[in-house]
């Protein structure tokens, strides 16, 4: 039965990737027609005008998959679909014409709150149902945070799409080798669909970007990943530390950068180039090198740690905290090494070339 599950999901993944590739090609033609272009600027990491909005292909793939998944009841997929289209919709509008920050945030909050009420709740507290509104609020804040963190992390060719490919594939494979191997559950299918759609999109975004995800794609991917991680915690809280480690490449960079901007008194909610991946690009690394570095973290650090957690679950918390400390140290020392390098170059009277998203 395990082999049947693998074959079925592999076929699903391949079909999804092919559909996403076709839709991305269509989005590319549409972006050229409507002149939806991101131009180089002080707060951007590319050097050539590039179309945006290709992430709509991923949104369509996931939205189309929802009605075909075997859900226990209709409420969850319906609300998930509406929330996904709302977040993607306001991002799509923003890709066409810049939307006010408060308007976008309001849509994110409404979509996340509505979704939080129907998602599975973690069974960690044995105190009845009085704490449910608090958990719903925590879930909504988590989803809004993911939407915006993923948006900020979408600034380098292939980075966000490859990380979402990793996250979706990892969550799906963990489920396929677990209790749901004979009949993959709906959340496994959603995760696998996202991974397949990201794979279909990546050739258009990596190593040379012919089109960007745009806000329509980054926000929607943030929502989907946030939902999948929340459901993973709710359904398997005993593996909580594994779920913390899985997205560490994205979450550590996003959260530490946000914290540093808040502490320094900067306008943390505006566009900037202060993430580690942006500093690496500004120091002369190519977009391909940066994306591969972040993927190497997943394969060299996170994957072995997950294997050890599976073998010795009693050490999961210590392992997860060690991973987070290591990632934080790399973020801290990495940024300072890049800053020292740039200062040395400036003192030498030379410019470090910025690698364009080309």
Number of C-alpha atoms within 10 A of each C-alpha: 10 16 11 12 16 17 12 13 20 14 11 16 22 16 16 25 24 16 20 30 24 15 22 28 18 13 20 22 15 16 20 14 10 11 13 20 19 18 12 15 11 8 13 17 23 24 15 15 17 21 26 28 27 31 30 25 26 33 26 17 21 26 19 13 19 20 13 10 16 15 14 10 8 10 13 18 22 15 19 23 19 16 24 26 19 20 29 27 21 22 27 23 15 18 21 18 10 12 14 9 11 9 11 18 16 12 19 26 19 16 23 30 20 16 26 26 18 15 20 15 17 16 12 10 9 7 9 7 8 8 11 15 12 10 15 20 15 13 22 24 17 18 27 24 20 25 25 20 20 25 24 22 20 19 25 26 30 28 27 26 30 22 21 27 21 21 23 26 20 18 23 25 17 13 19 22 14 12 12 15 18 15 15 22 18 17 20 24 25 23 27 26 31 32 29 29 32 29 24 26 31 26 16 21 23 22 19 16 23 19 32 30 31 26 30 29 29 34 31 30 29 25 28 25 24 22 25 22 22 23 17 21 22 18 15 13 16 14 18 18 20 24 21 17 24 23 18 20 21 20 19 19 21 22 15 16 19 20 12 13 16 13 10 10 9 11 11 15 12 9 11 16 17 17 19 23 26 21 20 22 25 21 21 16 17 20 29 18 15 20 21 15 15 18 18 14 14 21 13 10 15 22 17 12 21 21 12 14 20 14 11 10 16 10 13 22 16 11 20 23 14 14 18 17 13 13 18 18 12 15 20 15 11 16 19 14 15 18 16 13 14 19 12 12 14 12 10 9 8 10 12 14 11 17 18 21 28 18
